[in-house]
Amino acid sequence: MTDLQRDILIGLMFAVGILGFISGEFIVSTIMFGAAALLSNMLLSRRSHN
């Protein structure tokens, strides 16, 4: 998976989290925000080590 594809995936997860929060699906939005944050942090730490 390229960096662009990963960035698009993280952006989509964040957008789904926002839409879930607006629609009242708080569990879905929490999971999406958490997953996007974890994935983003993992990618940033991997980039800084290389």
N, CA, C and O atoms as CSV, one atom per row, in Angstrom:
chain,resi,resn,atom,element,x,y,z
A,1,MET,N,N,0.858,-1.173,0.000
A,1,MET,CA,C,0.000,0.000,0.000
A,1,MET,C,C,0.906,1.239,0.000
A,1,MET,O,O,1.821,1.348,0.816
A,2,THR,N,N,0.643,2.151,-0.909
A,2,THR,CA,C,1.473,3.354,-1.009
A,2,THR,C,C,1.060,4.376,0.047
A,2,THR,O,O,0.020,4.251,0.694
A,3,ASP,N,N,1.911,5.393,0.199
A,3,ASP,CA,C,1.608,6.444,1.172
A,3,ASP,C,C,0.318,7.173,0.820
A,3,ASP,O,O,-0.450,7.535,1.712
A,4,LEU,N,N,0.070,7.391,-0.459
A,4,LEU,CA,C,-1.159,8.069,-0.873
A,4,LEU,C,C,-2.389,7.250,-0.495
A,4,LEU,O,O,-3.376,7.795,0.001
A,5,GLN,N,N,-2.330,5.961,-0.726
A,5,GLN,CA,C,-3.457,5.096,-0.380
A,5,GLN,C,C,-3.691,5.077,1.127
A,5,GLN,O,O,-4.839,5.072,1.571
A,6,ARG,N,N,-2.625,5.066,1.916
A,6,ARG,CA,C,-2.773,5.097,3.371
A,6,ARG,C,C,-3.377,6.417,3.829
A,6,ARG,O,O,-4.241,6.437,4.706
A,7,ASP,N,N,-2.927,7.515,3.240
A,7,ASP,CA,C,-3.472,8.818,3.605
A,7,ASP,C,C,-4.951,8.929,3.237
A,7,ASP,O,O,-5.738,9.512,3.982
A,8,ILE,N,N,-5.322,8.373,2.094
A,8,ILE,CA,C,-6.727,8.373,1.686
A,8,ILE,C,C,-7.554,7.527,2.651
A,8,ILE,O,O,-8.658,7.920,3.029
A,9,LEU,N,N,-7.028,6.371,3.052
A,9,LEU,CA,C,-7.728,5.501,4.001
A,9,LEU,C,C,-7.943,6.214,5.335
A,9,LEU,O,O,-9.038,6.158,5.896
A,10,ILE,N,N,-6.920,6.877,5.842
A,10,ILE,CA,C,-7.040,7.600,7.111
A,10,ILE,C,C,-8.051,8.732,6.975
A,10,ILE,O,O,-8.861,8.945,7.876
A,11,GLY,N,N,-8.014,9.459,5.861
A,11,GLY,CA,C,-8.981,10.532,5.633
A,11,GLY,C,C,-10.406,10.025,5.559
A,11,GLY,O,O,-11.319,10.652,6.097
A,12,LEU,N,N,-10.606,8.894,4.897
A,12,LEU,CA,C,-11.949,8.312,4.817
A,12,LEU,C,C,-12.443,7.847,6.181
A,12,LEU,O,O,-13.617,8.017,6.512
A,13,MET,N,N,-11.548,7.262,6.969
A,13,MET,CA,C,-11.940,6.829,8.311
A,13,MET,C,C,-12.335,8.031,9.156
A,13,MET,O,O,-13.302,7.967,9.916
A,14,PHE,N,N,-11.595,9.126,9.028
A,14,PHE,CA,C,-11.915,10.338,9.765
A,14,PHE,C,C,-13.263,10.906,9.320
A,14,PHE,O,O,-14.066,11.329,10.151
A,15,ALA,N,N,-13.510,10.916,7.996
A,15,ALA,CA,C,-14.773,11.428,7.470
A,15,ALA,C,C,-15.953,10.566,7.934
A,15,ALA,O,O,-17.009,11.100,8.275
A,16,VAL,N,N,-15.785,9.248,7.949
A,16,VAL,CA,C,-16.841,8.355,8.430
A,16,VAL,C,C,-17.095,8.601,9.914
A,16,VAL,O,O,-18.235,8.547,10.373
A,17,GLY,N,N,-16.022,8.871,10.662
A,17,GLY,CA,C,-16.187,9.191,12.077
A,17,GLY,C,C,-16.992,10.457,12.289
A,17,GLY,O,O,-17.846,10.511,13.174
A,18,ILE,N,N,-16.728,11.474,11.487
A,18,ILE,CA,C,-17.487,12.726,11.591
A,18,ILE,C,C,-18.955,12.495,11.229
A,18,ILE,O,O,-19.855,12.959,11.930
A,19,LEU,N,N,-19.188,11.779,10.137
A,19,LEU,CA,C,-20.565,11.510,9.724
A,19,LEU,C,C,-21.299,10.658,10.766
A,19,LEU,O,O,-22.482,10.874,11.027
A,20,GLY,N,N,-20.602,9.705,11.350
A,20,GLY,CA,C,-21.210,8.894,12.398
A,20,GLY,C,C,-21.549,9.720,13.628
A,20,GLY,O,O,-22.585,9.507,14.258
A,21,PHE,N,N,-20.680,10.660,13.969
A,21,PHE,CA,C,-20.937,11.520,15.120
A,21,PHE,C,C,-22.145,12.417,14.863
A,21,PHE,O,O,-22.976,12.607,15.750
A,22,ILE,N,N,-22.245,12.966,13.661
A,22,ILE,CA,C,-23.366,13.847,13.321
A,22,ILE,C,C,-24.687,13.071,13.334
A,22,ILE,O,O,-25.714,13.590,13.770
A,23,SER,N,N,-24.650,11.831,12.855
A,23,SER,CA,C,-25.887,11.056,12.784
A,23,SER,C,C,-26.258,10.397,14.118
A,23,SER,O,O,-27.323,9.790,14.231
A,24,GLY,N,N,-25.399,10.512,15.111
A,24,GLY,CA,C,-25.728,9.966,16.416
A,24,GLY,C,C,-25.172,8.587,16.682
A,24,GLY,O,O,-25.452,8.002,17.728
A,25,GLU,N,N,-24.395,8.056,15.768
A,25,GLU,CA,C,-23.770,6.741,15.943
A,25,GLU,C,C,-22.436,6.930,16.671
A,25,GLU,O,O,-21.369,6.899,16.058
A,26,PHE,N,N,-22.518,7.124,17.976
A,26,PHE,CA,C,-21.335,7.495,18.739
A,26,PHE,C,C,-20.325,6.357,18.871
A,26,PHE,O,O,-19.123,6.606,18.957
A,27,ILE,N,N,-20.793,5.127,18.887
A,27,ILE,CA,C,-19.871,3.999,18.968
A,27,ILE,C,C,-19.071,3.883,17.677
A,27,ILE,O,O,-17.857,3.683,17.707
A,28,VAL,N,N,-19.760,4.009,16.538
A,28,VAL,CA,C,-19.082,3.939,15.243
A,28,VAL,C,C,-18.083,5.082,15.109
A,28,VAL,O,O,-16.955,4.872,14.663
A,29,SER,N,N,-18.488,6.282,15.491
A,29,SER,CA,C,-17.585,7.418,15.346
A,29,SER,C,C,-16.374,7.279,16.259
A,29,SER,O,O,-15.267,7.642,15.864
A,30,THR,N,N,-16.559,6.764,17.466
A,30,THR,CA,C,-15.435,6.568,18.381
A,30,THR,C,C,-14.454,5.547,17.826
A,30,THR,O,O,-13.241,5.745,17.894
A,31,ILE,N,N,-14.969,4.466,17.282
A,31,ILE,CA,C,-14.100,3.441,16.700
A,31,ILE,C,C,-13.341,3.997,15.501
A,31,ILE,O,O,-12.144,3.744,15.358
A,32,MET,N,N,-14.016,4.745,14.645
A,32,MET,CA,C,-13.357,5.302,13.460
A,32,MET,C,C,-12.298,6.335,13.838
A,32,MET,O,O,-11.199,6.323,13.282
A,33,PHE,N,N,-12.615,7.227,14.776
A,33,PHE,CA,C,-11.628,8.216,15.220
A,33,PHE,C,C,-10.424,7.528,15.856
A,33,PHE,O,O,-9.280,7.899,15.593
A,34,GLY,N,N,-10.684,6.530,16.688
A,34,GLY,CA,C,-9.593,5.805,17.340
A,34,GLY,C,C,-8.713,5.072,16.344
A,34,GLY,O,O,-7.486,5.122,16.434
A,35,ALA,N,N,-9.338,4.394,15.398
A,35,ALA,CA,C,-8.567,3.660,14.391
A,35,ALA,C,C,-7.758,4.602,13.514
A,35,ALA,O,O,-6.608,4.311,13.185
A,36,ALA,N,N,-8.348,5.725,13.134
A,36,ALA,CA,C,-7.620,6.701,12.314
A,36,ALA,C,C,-6.440,7.276,13.091
A,36,ALA,O,O,-5.362,7.463,12.527
A,37,ALA,N,N,-6.630,7.556,14.370
A,37,ALA,CA,C,-5.539,8.106,15.180
A,37,ALA,C,C,-4.420,7.087,15.349
A,37,ALA,O,O,-3.246,7.432,15.208
A,38,LEU,N,N,-4.765,5.836,15.648
A,38,LEU,CA,C,-3.744,4.802,15.808
A,38,LEU,C,C,-2.968,4.560,14.514
A,38,LEU,O,O,-1.740,4.477,14.526
A,39,LEU,N,N,-3.683,4.448,13.410
A,39,LEU,CA,C,-3.032,4.202,12.133
A,39,LEU,C,C,-2.140,5.372,11.747
A,39,LEU,O,O,-1.028,5.169,11.259
A,40,SER,N,N,-2.611,6.581,11.961
A,40,SER,CA,C,-1.821,7.762,11.646
A,40,SER,C,C,-0.552,7.813,12.484
A,40,SER,O,O,0.525,8.094,11.957
A,41,ASN,N,N,-0.665,7.547,13.778
A,41,ASN,CA,C,0.507,7.560,14.654
A,41,ASN,C,C,1.487,6.453,14.300
A,41,ASN,O,O,2.699,6.663,14.352
A,42,MET,N,N,0.985,5.281,13.942
A,42,MET,CA,C,1.879,4.198,13.548
A,42,MET,C,C,2.648,4.563,12.285
A,42,MET,O,O,3.845,4.296,12.185
A,43,LEU,N,N,1.968,5.169,11.329
A,43,LEU,CA,C,2.638,5.547,10.087
A,43,LEU,C,C,3.648,6.663,10.311
A,43,LEU,O,O,4.730,6.651,9.726
A,44,LEU,N,N,3.298,7.630,11.157
A,44,LEU,CA,C,4.235,8.722,11.423
A,44,LEU,C,C,5.473,8.230,12.148
A,44,LEU,O,O,6.580,8.676,11.849
A,45,SER,N,N,5.305,7.316,13.098
A,45,SER,CA,C,6.469,6.798,13.816
A,45,SER,C,C,7.337,5.939,12.909
A,45,SER,O,O,8.561,5.947,13.040
A,46,ARG,N,N,6.719,5.194,11.988
A,46,ARG,CA,C,7.502,4.400,11.049
A,46,ARG,C,C,8.282,5.292,10.099
A,46,ARG,O,O,9.431,4.992,9.777
A,47,ARG,N,N,7.678,6.385,9.645
A,47,ARG,CA,C,8.369,7.316,8.745
A,47,ARG,C,C,9.538,8.001,9.445
A,47,ARG,O,O,10.571,8.238,8.818
A,48,SER,N,N,9.399,8.320,10.719
A,48,SER,CA,C,10.465,9.007,11.424
A,48,SER,C,C,11.642,8.079,11.725
A,48,SER,O,O,12.771,8.550,11.861
A,49,HIS,N,N,11.399,6.763,11.833
A,49,HIS,CA,C,12.478,5.808,12.093
A,49,HIS,C,C,13.259,5.467,10.839
A,49,HIS,O,O,14.403,5.022,10.926
A,50,ASN,N,N,12.661,5.666,9.677
A,50,ASN,CA,C,13.351,5.330,8.416
A,50,ASN,C,C,14.192,6.427,7.945
A,50,ASN,O,O,14.838,6.307,6.904
